[in-house]
Every structure is written in C-alpha cells, then in structure tokens.
C-alpha cells in the first residue's frame, strides 16, 4: 500500500470516528429536548411551558381535592336595635365604658313598657375544614371566641349545618368543632353553649387529608383557601413557604383575642380577613397548616399553625373529649448557628433560649410552673428533650406536644458554658397559666 493510500485510509478512519462521536453527542442533546412520552422534539421554550403546565395541573388537582372539605363559618347573635328616639346617647347608655364620661345608664322601664327591640345579626365570619366524615372540623379559636354567639357552617355545596364548639385550644389559636344537621325549631339559638340542643351528626362528608408539616422546606409551593373577607367563599391564593418556626404576638380587630403564637409557618400566599381557620395546602392536596394571622403592616406576610400542632389536638379530643395540652412553662426563642453567634452564645448552635423581662411582666420561666420547679432559668438553652435535638424545624413546642400532662421528660440544658441534665414533670396547660403574673 502506497503512502498516499495509507494517509487516505487513516483520514477516513478519523472521519468515521468523528461522525460516531458527533452522533452520540447529538443524540444526547436531542434527548434533552425530546418529550419522553411522545418522542417529539421540544425547544427550550416548550420545556418551560410543559413544566408550567405540570405545576398548574398539580395546583388544580390539589384545590379540587381540598375545597369540598372547606366550610365557611358565620357567627350570629341578638343585638339591640336602637330606635330613633331623639337621644343621641342612646346607643352608649348600656356600655359601662361610656358611663365614666358622664353618660347615665338607661332608665328602668316601668311595668308594662316594651322591652328593647333586638334583631338577629351576623357579627363575624371565618373559615374551617372538615377532618372527619361525620362533620368533625378544625378552625381558629378566634373565629368562634364569642360564647354568646350561634355558629353556622356552610359547605361548598351550599348546605348549612349548626356548629357545636367541642373545645378551644388553651395554647394555640385552634378550635375543634362538630357540624350537626340543622334543626328547624331554633333550639340552638339564643342559649348558652351548655344548653344548646343539636341535631344529628351528618354522614359521608368530604374530609381533608392531613399532611406532614415537619418536612416542609422554605420555597415550597403552597395554597391558602378560605372565606376571604367573609364574602368570597373558598377563595384560593398561592405562594411559597417563606419561613418556618416563627413566633408572633397575635390579636383580633375587636380586642377579644390576644396571645403569643409559636412554631408558625410564614407564607406569602395572601391570607385575607375571613381566611382565618382555612387550610394551607401543599401541591399534593394535603393540609399542612391552618391559616391564622397576617401582618397588617406588610404585604405578603401571613402565618399558619402547622399540622403538627393539629394532630395532638384531635387525638386529645378523640380520647378526652377536649383539647388537653402539656405545660412546661418557659418563654423562649429558637436558635440556629447564626442566631447563637449574634447573641454571643459560645458552645451552642441550636436549641430554645429562655428569654423574658420581669420588669414588663414577661417571665422567661413562669412562676410555679414545671420549669421553675425543675430549676430552669432565664438564659438557659434547652438543647435536647429526651435525646431529641431542639431545632428550628423540630421546635420545643413540637416536641413537648408529643407528650401528655404527668409525663416526665429529661432536658439537656446549656448553662454558663456547660451542659447540665434536668428532669421535669409536665403539667396540664390552663388558660390562666398564660396570663401575666402580677
């Protein structure tokens, strides 16, 4: 074979090898833009559109799964109707607050005179969701806080049910309620909660599926569903999980409800007045929280109680007929490595730092509580409970909620640069335990 023929054959081998390599590379690239189901080649824009279509489909399926279990809750009560009598102070005479400014109480009516006229009126509205086919449901405590009001639930299909308040949570802004077939004789109206007579429990109602809030990730897509502003039934908003483990001071507009809420999910999904008590839902159509509060001074800042706090409440109602919470008795803030560095806490990078200001009646350790009896102090950091680490995701409240009053737990505490062990016997949380001590 001549030298020319050898060069020609070598060049051909190289060209064939190059064509094989380029074919493999081309096949790989083409595979990235090919729909696996149809074999159709997709451009970059088409890939984005397909991903968007999948996300929208997930949202639609999640909404369709949960909405049938969402209920609107309406509170009504008898309110006095003031007639036009020419007395400009008539609406204020029954209120002790205004009497301190010199407005006298209304005169006692003579025998035979008519009593003040009252009219049944809607006073508030909120949202809830059914968790059991017989009508057991969850809402916010502040939605059903008025013990003198009557409550009615309206399903997505438009069916009305009477509402019985089973239990208001002493710790969280939660309440467990029971739906009843509406009575036509008005026997649930204008009576105390203990005296009301309810109809039968419904059957085969759609119930929401509870998910897992402990696996939530910041950035995860969520949907908020509720009776927005008390007018727009089952409104849906979307957003992401903005943060977890938040603590806020919450209050309602009327001032009847005020408490500290911990271990909250922060979301930018719009939560409007009336959405309170509605579900926060993941894209699998599972409830991962209860919408409970908004920051009125900011846009896109809403909060939800995680489902990890709902499960123990429901289990307690199932077992005891009411919500019973274990009580440790500390006010705390959760730490991570960054937070510990900012506070110059050496040797610790996680846990629950006990905080308080006695001058403001904000006790880090509640007087006469299990925590005080065990010897816990302000500036202690609870880093473990029964060997379980306290973190932003696995909060102190979450861990304590797994226990019952009377349980003895072992705490690992960081104090003055060293670790100590303490044993605490949990008590039952009572509403008065959360009040400031004079």
N, C-alpha and C positions, 0 to 999 in steps of 0.2 A: 504494500500500500504506500502511495506517494505521500510526501509531507503535506501536500495540499489537501489530499483526501482525509488525512488524519485530523488536520485543523478543522476541516468542514464537519466531520463527524463529531468532534469534541464540541463545536459550537452548537450543533443540533441537539446534543445531549443536554447542554446547558439550557438551551431554549425550552426544551421539553420539560426539564426540571423546574424552570422558572414558571412555566404555564401551569404546572401542577400546583406549585406553591401559591401562585396568584389565585388559582381556582379555589383552593382551600380557604384563603383569606377572604375572597369574595363571598364564598358560601357562608362563612361565619358572619360577615357584615350583613348580608341579606337576611340571615336568620334572625338578626336583631330587629328587623323591621318587617317581619312576617308574622301574621296572626296565626298562632298555633292551631286554632280551631278551623280556620278557613283556608290557610295556606296563602292568603292574599298579602302581597307586599304592602307595608304601611310606611308612610313618611313620618318624620319626627312630629309634625303637627297632628297627624292621625293618631299617633301613640298617646299624646296628651289628651286628645278628645276621648279615646277609648277609656283611659284611666278616669277621666272626669265622669264618664257615663257610668262606670262601675261604682264610683263614690256616690253619685246621685241615686243610683239604684239601691245601694245599701241604706241610704238615708230614708228613702221612700218606704222600703220594707220595714225598717225599724219603727217608723211612725205608724204604719198600718198595724204593726204588732202591738203597740202600746196604747194608742189612742182609745180603743174600745174600753180600756180599763180606767181611763181618766174621768173624774167626776168634777162638776162644779158644785161648790158648797155655798149656800145662801143663808145668812142669819136674819131672822125677823123677830120683832118684838113689839109690844104695845107701847106706843109713845103718846104722850098727852098732846092733844090738839088745842092750841090757844086761839080762842075766838077774838075777833076784833072788838074789844071792849072799850077802847079809848085809853087803856092803861099801858103806857109804853114799857113798863117794867114787868108786865105780866109773865113773860117767858122766863124771867130770872128769879121770881119770888120763891120758887121751890128749891133753889140751889143754895145751900149753906155758904158757898164761896162768896156769893154776891151780898149776903147779909152783913158781912163785915164792912161793907161800904155804905151801910145805912139803908139798904133796900129791905123793907119789912117782909116777913113771911106772909103768905096769903091768909086772909081771914077765914076762920072756920065757918063753914056753911051751916045755915040754920036748917033745922029739921024740915024735910020736905023739898029743899032746894036740890037741883040736879047735880050729880057728881061731874067732875071734869070729863070732857069727852076724850076718849083715846081712839087711836087708829093703828092698825097693824101695818108696820112699815119695814122695808128692807133696810138693815143698818150696816151690813158689810157683806163681802163676798170673797171667796178664795177657791182653792183647788185641792184635790186629793186624788188618790188612786187606789183601786181595789187590789187586794193581795190574796184574797181567798174567794172561791166561787159562791160562798154564802153571804157575801157582802161585807166582810171584814176589810177595812180600809185604813190608810195612813194619810195624815195631813199635818200641817203645822199646828202647834199649840195655840199660837196667837190667832189663828183662823177661827178657833172655837173657844176662845178665852172667856167670853161672856156667859156666865152661868144662868143668866135670866133670859137669854135668847133661845128661840127654837131654830133648829137647823134642818135644812132640806138639801138633798143631793140630787143633781140632775145628771143623768148619764149622757153619753154621746148620742144615743138613740132618742133622747128626749123623755125618758121615763123618770118620774120623780119618786124619791124614797125619803122617808123620815130618817133622821140621823140620831143615833144614841151615842153619847160620849162614853166610851168604855174607860179610858184612862188618859190623863195628861201627864207627860213625862216630867218628873221633878228636875231633871238635869238638862235636857235638850228641848229645843223648840219643836217637839213632836207630840202628836196625839194619835191614839188608836180609836177608831170609830166603827160603829156597826150600822149598816143600812137595814132598814125594815120596810116591808110593803106598806105603802101609805094608808093610814086609816082615814075614813071619810067622816067620822064623828067628831073630829077635832080633839081627841083625847090627849094628844101630845102637846097642845098649845096652852100657853099661859099657866104652866105648872112648874114646880121646881124639878130639877133633874131627877131627884129620887122618886118623885110622884108620877112621872110620865108613864103612860101605858103605850107600849109599842105593838105593832102588828108582827106578822110572821117574818122570818128571815127569807130573803129571795133565794132562788136556786139557779145554778148554772150561769152565773155572771162571768164575764171575761175577767181574768186576773192577770196582773202584770208579773213578769218574771224578774226576780231579784238577781242582780249580777254580783260582781266582786269588786269592791272599791279599793281593796288593798293592792291590786295590781295596776292601778291607774298610773299613767305616765303623763307628764307635762307635755302638752302639744297634741294629746289625743282628742279626736273629734267627738263632740257631744251635742245632744239636742235637749232643749228645755221645752216642756209642754205645760200649758196652763190656761186659766180663765183670765186673760190679760185685762187689767183694769176693771174686772168684774163685768165686762161687756162682751169681749171677743172670746167665745168659748173655744177651747182646745187650739189656741194659737201656738205655733211652733217656731222657735228660733234656734239658730245653730251657732256653734263656736267651738272653742277648744278648752281643754283644761289648762288654766293659766298658772295654777299653783296648787299645792296640797298642804294640809296641816295648818291652815290659817286660824287665827283667833281674833274675834271681833266683839265689840260691845253693841248689842242689837236692841232696838226698841221699835214699837209701832207708832203710827201717827197720833193715836189717841192717848198715848202715855200709859195704857193699861198693862203693857208688857215691856219688860226691860230685863235683859240678862246677858251674861257673858257666854258666848258660844265658841267652842274649841274644835280643833281637828276638822276644819271645814275644807271643802273643795272650792277653789276660786275658779270662775269661768267667765269668759267674755260673751257667752250666749246671753242675749238680752233677757233679763228677768224683770218683768213689769209688775206693778201693784196688781194683785189678783192672781198672779202666778204662784203665790205662796202656797206651799203644800203640794205642788205638782212635781212630777218626776223629772230628774235629769237622767238622760238615757244615752247609752253608747250605741255604736252603729250595728251591734248585734240585736238591738231591741230589748236590752236588759236595763232595768233601773239600777243606777249606781249612786243615786243621791236624791235628796228631797230639797227642791228649791226653797230657800228660806229668807234671803235678805239681799238687799242691794246697797251700794254705796251711793247715796244721793249726790255726793259731791264729785263724782267721777262718772265717766262713760265707760261701759263695757266692764264693770266690776260687779259681779254677782257672786253669791255664795250658796252652797248646798251642803246639807248634812249627809255624810257618806252612809251608804247602805250598811256598812259595818256597825253603825250605831242603831240601825233599824232592826236588824235581826235579833239582838238581845231583847229589845223592847217587845217584839212579837212573841218571842219564846216565853218571856215573863208573863204576858197576858194569857198565853195558852196554859201556862202552869198555875198561875196565881190569880188570874182574873184582873190584874192591874200591872202597871209598869213599875218594877222594883229595880232600883239601881244601887250598886255597891258604892260606898263613900270612903275615900281616902282622906281628903281634907287638905289639899295643897293648891295654891295658885302658882302656875308655872309657865315658862316659855320653853319651847323646844329648841334644841341646839343642833347644829351641824359643825363641821370643822371650821368653816368661815366665821360662824357666829361665836364660837368659843374663842377664836383668835381676836375678834373685835372686842370681846369682853375681858381679854387677857386671862383666860382660864387655862392654866398650864396643866398638861397631863390628861386632858379630856377632849374628845372631839364629837361627842354625841350625848344625848340624854335630855332630861327635863330639869331645868334650872328653877328652883323655888324662888319666886320674886314677890315683893309686897312692899307697901308703905304704910306703916302703922299710923302715921300722922293723918293719913287720908282714910283710915279705917279699911285699908286694903291689906288683909292679913295674908302673908305668904303661907303660913300654917294656921288653919282655922282652929280657934280655941276649943279645947275639949274634944277634938276630932281624933280619929285613929292615928293620924300622922303625928299630932302633938304627943299623944300617949306613947308613941314608939320612939320619940326623941328627934324627929326631923326638924330642921331649922332653915331659916332664910339663907340663901346662897348655897345650900346643898344641891348637888346634881344627882338625880336618880338616873343611873345609867343602865340598870337591869332590874327586871321583875321576874322572879323565879327563873333566872338564867336567860331570859328573853331581853334582847337589847331594845332600849327605847330610842327611836329614831324619828326623823320627820315623817317617814312612811308608816312606821309601826309605833304610833304615839302612845303616851302613857294612858290617855283616856281609852284608847282602843284595847290595850292590854288589860286594864282594870275592868273594863266592861265584860270581859270573858268570865269574870268571877261573880260570886254571889255574896251578899251580906253574911258575915260569920266566917268566911274563908280566911285562912292565914296565909299571907304571902311573904316571900323573902325579898328584900330590896338590897341591891348593891348600890352604895352611895359614895360619891366623890366629895370629900370634905377636907378643906385645908391641905390639899396636895396629896391626900392618901385615900385609899378605899376602905370603907367600913361596911359591915353587914348589919341589917336591922330586920326584925320580924314585925309585921303589922297584921292585926285582925281587922278586917273591913267591917264597916257598919252599914246600915241602910240609909240612903240619902233621903232626907226630908226637905221639903221646901224651905223651912226655917234655917236649915244648915247653910243656905246660900245667901242669907241676909247679912248685912253688915252688923258687927257686934259693937254695941255702944260702949 
